[in-house]
Amino acid sequence: MQGEGPSLGRRCAFVRLGGCNLGCSWCDTPYTWDWTGSGDSGRAWDPRAELHAMPWQEVAGLLRAFAAELIVVSGGEPLNQQRRLVPLLRDLTGHGHLVEIETNGTVVPAPEVAALVRFNVSPKLAHSGEPRARRIVPEALAALAALPGTAFKFVCRGPGDLDEVAEITAHLGGAPVWIMPAARSRAELDRNLAALGDAVVARGWNLTTRLHISVWGDRRGT
């Protein structure tokens, strides 16, 4: 189930890639990149246990077996290895699947990738703990904003984060903006969603919950 953004609630299949060029302190998938314990949990994950090399043909077969129209490629940061994705993306779209890529917006998409997918771009705000020069790459954001179907999705703790969102999106040419509450539990999700609602509506943006937390809490998917 796609739990966030413009495809909220749609049945889908996920492929999650390892490795990320950022290290957000609150990352909810640290098992894809945090091998040293630098995140909030302090846990160092074992890449030998978490990452599994597979031929793209095998990945495609597993994804098609879900019989879901929508495929979501997530991470980590998928665009770090985007050219390796091309054969998989061509196969999936050739079989009639719609493919979304979740990206942090720091990597310019290759034309051969951009022609096959649509992007959910989630630029990181200051509360991620990452320096601005690492988390905000104007060239990449502009390239993504120019593509049809791109949506921008920002994790916010409360209304105080929205000014930073406005500063970033002012340069994105009117691409749709979705605000999503920071949360790892149902209680935190409800609290932050309620705190954000009126302020998001007043700015003319879209508001998304995190449906997977409402349904499954902080349980890791399999």
C-alpha positions in Angstrom: 0.0 0.0 0.0 1.4 3.4 -0.9 1.0 5.2 2.4 2.0 8.8 1.4 1.5 11.5 -1.2 -0.6 11.7 -4.3 -1.0 7.9 -4.7 -2.1 7.5 -1.0 -4.0 4.3 -0.5 -3.2 2.7 -3.8 -2.2 -1.0 -3.7 1.3 -1.3 -4.9 4.5 -3.4 -4.7 7.8 -1.9 -3.4 11.4 -2.4 -4.3 13.7 -0.9 -1.7 17.3 -0.1 -2.6 20.3 0.2 -0.3 22.6 3.2 0.1 22.0 6.9 0.6 23.9 10.1 0.0 22.3 11.7 3.1 22.2 10.6 6.7 19.0 12.2 8.2 19.0 11.8 12.0 15.3 10.7 12.0 15.4 8.4 9.0 12.7 5.7 9.2 14.7 3.3 7.0 18.2 3.4 8.5 18.6 -0.3 7.8 19.2 0.8 4.1 22.4 2.9 4.8 23.3 3.4 8.5 26.2 1.0 9.0 27.8 3.1 11.8 24.9 3.9 14.1 24.8 7.7 13.3 21.0 8.0 13.4 18.6 8.6 16.3 18.5 4.9 17.2 22.2 4.6 17.6 22.0 1.2 16.0 24.6 0.1 13.4 22.9 -2.1 10.8 24.8 -4.9 9.1 24.8 -4.5 5.3 25.5 -8.2 4.9 22.2 -8.9 6.4 20.2 -6.0 5.0 21.4 -5.8 1.3 20.8 -8.6 -1.2 22.2 -8.5 -4.7 19.6 -9.7 -7.3 19.5 -9.8 -11.1 17.0 -7.3 -12.4 15.1 -10.0 -14.1 14.5 -11.8 -10.8 13.4 -8.5 -9.2 11.0 -7.9 -12.1 9.5 -11.3 -11.7 8.9 -10.9 -8.0 7.3 -7.5 -8.5 5.0 -8.6 -11.3 3.8 -11.5 -9.1 2.1 -9.0 -6.8 -0.2 -8.2 -9.7 -0.3 -4.6 -8.6 -0.5 -1.8 -11.2 1.7 0.6 -9.2 5.4 -0.1 -8.4 7.2 2.1 -6.0 11.0 2.3 -6.1 12.4 3.6 -2.8 15.5 3.5 -0.7 17.9 4.8 0.5 18.3 7.0 -2.5 17.3 5.1 -5.7 18.9 7.7 -8.1 22.3 6.9 -6.8 22.1 3.8 -8.9 19.6 5.0 -11.5 21.3 3.7 -14.7 21.2 0.2 -13.2 17.5 0.6 -12.9 16.8 1.2 -16.6 16.3 -2.4 -17.7 14.0 -3.1 -14.7 12.0 0.1 -15.4 11.7 -0.7 -19.1 10.4 -4.2 -18.3 7.9 -3.0 -15.7 6.5 -0.2 -17.9 6.4 -2.6 -20.8 4.2 -4.9 -18.8 1.8 -2.0 -18.1 3.0 -1.0 -14.6 3.0 2.6 -13.4 6.3 3.3 -11.6 7.0 5.9 -9.0 10.5 6.7 -7.7 10.9 8.2 -4.2 13.9 10.5 -4.1 15.5 13.1 -1.8 15.9 15.4 -4.7 19.7 15.7 -4.7 20.5 13.8 -7.9 19.6 14.9 -11.4 17.5 12.2 -13.1 18.9 10.6 -16.2 16.7 11.2 -19.3 16.3 7.5 -19.8 14.9 7.1 -16.3 12.8 10.3 -16.4 11.0 9.0 -19.5 9.8 5.9 -17.7 8.6 7.0 -14.2 7.1 9.8 -12.2 8.9 11.2 -9.1 7.9 11.8 -5.5 10.6 14.2 -4.4 11.2 14.7 -0.6 13.8 17.4 0.0 15.0 17.4 3.5 14.6 20.3 5.9 17.0 21.6 8.5 15.6 19.3 11.2 17.1 16.4 9.3 20.5 17.4 10.7 22.1 17.5 7.2 23.9 20.7 6.0 21.9 22.7 3.5 24.5 22.3 0.8 24.1 18.5 1.0 20.3 18.3 1.2 19.3 21.1 -1.2 20.7 20.8 -4.8 19.0 23.5 -6.9 20.0 21.9 -10.2 18.4 18.6 -9.3 15.3 20.1 -7.8 14.7 22.2 -11.0 15.2 19.2 -13.2 12.7 17.1 -11.3 10.2 20.0 -11.0 10.2 20.3 -14.8 9.0 16.7 -15.4 5.3 15.9 -15.8 3.8 14.1 -12.8 6.4 15.2 -10.2 5.2 15.9 -6.7 7.1 17.4 -3.8 6.6 15.9 -0.4 8.0 17.5 2.8 8.3 15.9 6.2 7.3 18.5 8.8 7.1 18.4 12.6 4.7 21.4 12.8 3.7 24.7 11.3 7.1 26.2 12.2 8.6 24.1 9.4 6.4 25.6 6.7 8.4 28.8 6.1 11.4 26.7 5.1 9.1 24.7 2.7 7.9 27.9 1.2 11.5 29.2 0.6 12.4 25.9 -1.2 9.3 25.6 -3.3 9.3 29.3 -4.4 11.8 28.2 -7.1 10.0 25.1 -8.3 7.6 26.6 -10.8 4.3 25.7 -9.2 4.9 21.9 -8.9 2.4 20.4 -6.5 3.4 20.4 -2.8 2.4 17.8 -0.2 3.0 18.2 3.5 3.5 15.1 5.6 3.8 14.9 9.4 6.9 13.5 11.0 5.8 10.5 12.9 6.7 7.0 13.9 3.7 6.1 16.0 -0.1 6.5 15.5 -0.3 9.0 18.4 2.5 11.1 17.0 1.0 11.0 13.5 -2.4 12.1 14.8 -0.9 14.9 16.9 1.3 16.3 14.1 -1.3 16.0 11.4 -3.8 18.0 13.5 -1.2 20.6 14.2 -0.3 21.0 10.5 -3.8 20.9 8.9 -5.0 24.5 9.1 -1.7 26.0 8.2 -1.2 23.8 5.2 -4.7 24.6 3.9 -4.0 28.3 4.4 -1.0 28.1 2.2 -2.8 26.3 -0.6 -0.8 23.1 -0.4 -1.8 19.4 -0.1 -1.8 17.4 3.1 -1.0 13.7 3.3 -1.2 11.4 6.2 1.1 8.3 6.5 -1.4 5.5 6.0 1.0 2.7 6.8 1.6 4.1 10.3 -2.2 4.4 10.9 -2.6 0.7 9.9 0.6 -1.0 11.0 2.3 1.4 13.4 6.1 1.3 13.3 6.3 -2.3 12.1 8.8 -2.9 9.4 7.4 -4.3 6.1 8.5 -7.7 4.8 
